[in-house]
């Protein structure tokens, strides 16, 4: 048994000296994910007014110190400067959720229970880190929201204010997506890229669609491609597969399905077809 342990230990140690992906990942600098999550929650508390006005200055100083440990003093100062703008957009997103969902009774209910609130507010914070060149911190934050909500928003995406994702599960928004103001998505929407054989040759290229102002996209629609633009005030129906641009004011829907009903207790009866 000891000989087996020695043999495996020697084999693993030799692998660590190689230049494969795992060995390289262990050599690369990476912030502590737990510390990043703690910073995220502190920032969310500030954005959602969970700290008293009397305590605000002190809490800001604490968060700035935590940020400085993650990204240096200059980066921390620049991040703190972004908080008023982040709060403004989060407030508009909250208004969008309240305006767009008749089931919502209060703003507090939306903050406490809607997955869109968690996912989109985290995106707002993570995007600020992404813009400051802190992509790894931003990705850790966005994946925290993804694991909690099932909504996957890359922090590199550009999303305007007054944005709401109704229900939310299964939404994917890719890195180079551009979304305008007053856009509403439903669950299962994918704003994605074409699968490519070029791999990393596409780094830096716009691979995901542009969604202009006042667009509504219904459940399970898939919109792909960096050259695809959905014009302002468009409505994209459920289950649509869209890979080309559509002009402003367009409504897109798949052909209505045909419903087939069979009476199971009368197997010899012909089936009845009904058009929906």
N, C-alpha and C positions, 0 to 999 in steps of 0.2 A: 504493500500500500504506500509506504513512504517513498519507494522508488518511483511509483506512478506519480505521486505529488511532485517529486523533484523533476521528473521528466516534463510534466505539464508546465510547471513553473518556468523551467528553462525555455520551453517552447514559446510561452507567452512573452517572456522577457525579450526573446529574440525578435518576436513580431513587433514589439514596441520600438525596436531600433530601426524598423523599416520606415519607408515614407508612404505608407498607405493612408487612406482617408481617416481611419480611426486614430492612428498615431499623430497625424497632422492636427486633428481636432483637439487632442490633448495638449498640444504645444501652443495653440492659439489662445490669445487673451479673450476672456469672456466674463461679463459681470455675473455675479451671483444671482440666480433667478429669484430666490427668496427675497433678497434685498430689493430687487426690481419690483416685485409684487407689493412689497411694503410701501415703496415710494408711490406706486400707482394708487394704492388705497388712500394714502395721505393726500395726494393730489385730487383724487375724486372727492374726498371730504371737503376740501377747500372749494372745489367747483360747485358742489351741491349744497353749500352753505351749512355744512354739518358742524362747523366750528363757530363759536360765538364771536360776535363783532369785537367784544372785549378781548378775546383770546387770539384774534386773527393775526395780529402782528407777530406774536410769539410763535404761533404755529407756522407762519411763513418762514421765520428764521430757522426753525427746526427742519422744515422741508428743504430749504436752501442748503443747509449743511449736509443733509442726506444726498442731495443732488450733486453737491461738490465732490463727495466721496465717489460718486459714480462717474462723473464726467468733467470734473475740474471746476474751478470757481467761475471762469468766464461762461462756460456752458450752463452752469447752474443759474447764473444771473440772467442769461438770455431765455432760459426756460421759464423762470419766474415771470419775466416780462410778458410772456405769451398767455398767462392765466386769464386776464380779463377778456381777451378775445375768445379763448376756449369756453369760458363761462357763458359768454354772449351766444355762441353757436349752440351750446348744449341747451340753453334756455329756449332757443328757437326750435330745436329738435323736440323738446318737451311739448311746446305749443303745437307742433305738427302732429304729434301722437294724440294729443287731446282733441284737436280739431278733426283728425282723420278717423277716429275710432269711437262710434256711438256707445260702445260698451264701457268706455272709461267714465268713471264717476268723478274722480278728482285727479289733480296733478300728482298729489302724494301717492295715490294708488299706482300711477304709471312709474314713478321713480322707484317705488318699493318692489314692483312685481313684473314689469315689462322687460323681456329680454333685449328689446331694441335699446332701452335706456342704458343697460350695461354695455352692450356691444358698441353702440355709436359713441357714447361718451368716452369709452376706452380708446376707440379709434381717434377721437379728437386729441386726446393726450398723447397717444402713441405717434400720431402724425407729426406733432410738434417735435418730438425727439427725432423722428426720421428726417425732418427738415434740417435739424441741427447736426446731421451726420451720425446719429447714434442708432444705426439700423438694428443692431442686435438687441438693444434695450427695447426698441419699438416692437420688434417681433415677439419678444418674450411677453410684453404687455398684450399684444393682439391675440396671441395664442392662449393667454389666460382667459380672455373674454370668449374666445372660440370654444374652449373646453367647458365653460359655464353655460353658454347659450346655444351652441350649434351654429352660430353666425360667424363666418370667416371673412373678415375685412382686412386686407393687407394694408399696413400703415402707410405705404407709399401712394395709395390711391388718393385722388383729389375729390373731395365731396363738399358741395355747397351746404348752406345752412337750411333749416326747416326741412330736415330729412327724417323719414320715418320708415321702419321696416315692420310691417304688421305680421304678427305671429313669429316669423323670423327663422325658424329651424331650417337648416340646409341652404341658407343664402351664402353665396361665394362672390366676393368682389376682388378682382385681381389688382396687382400692383400698379399698372399704368392706366387704370380706369379713371375717367373724368366724369363726374356727376355734377349737374348744375343745382340750382336752388329749387326747393319745393317739389322734390321727387319722392315718390312713395313706391316701395317694393313690398311684395308679399313673399311668403315662405317659398323656399325651393328655387328662387331666382339665381341664375348663374350669369355673371358678367365676366366672361373668361377669355382665354386665348386659344388659338388653334394649337393642337399638339404638333410639335415640330421635331424633325430629325436633326436639326442644327444644334439643338441643345443650348449651350452657353454662348453661342454666336449671336443669340438674340438678346443678350444682356444690353440694356440701355435703349432698346427699341420699344416703341409703343405697340403693345401686344393685345391690349384690352379695349373695349368699346368706349365711346363717348355718349353720355346720356345728357341731353340738354334740359333746360328748365321745365318744370311743370309736367313731368312725365309720370305716368303710372304703369307699373309692370306687374302683371298678375302671376299667380303661383306657377312654379315649375317652368317658367320661360327661360330659355337659354339664348344669350346674345354673345356672339364671339367675334373677335378680331379687332386689331388696332385701327383699322380703317373704317370700321362700322360706326356710324353715328345715328342715334335715334333723335330726331328733331324735337324741338320744344312742343309741348302740349300733345305729344303722341300717347296713345294707349296701346300697350302690347298685351294681348290676351294670354290666358293660361296655356301652358304646354307648347308655346310657339318656339320654333327653332329658327333663329334669325342670324344670318351671316353677311348681310349687306345693309347699307344705309337706307333709312326711310325719311322722307321730308317731314317738316313740321305739320302738325295737325292730323297725322295719319293714325288710323286704327288698324291693327294687325290681329287676325285671329285665324286659327286653323279651321278647316272645314268641319262643320258640325258632325259629330259621330252618329252612327246608326245603332239604336238600341235593339237588341234581340232578346225576346222574352219567351221562355219555354215553360209550359205547364208540366211540372214534374209528375203529378199524379195521373196524368193522361198521356203516357209516352207515345201513343199512336197518333195523337193530334198533331197537325202541322204547326210548326213554330210561327209566331207572329212577329213581324218586324215593324217597329215604330220609328219614325224619324223624330229626333229631338228638336 
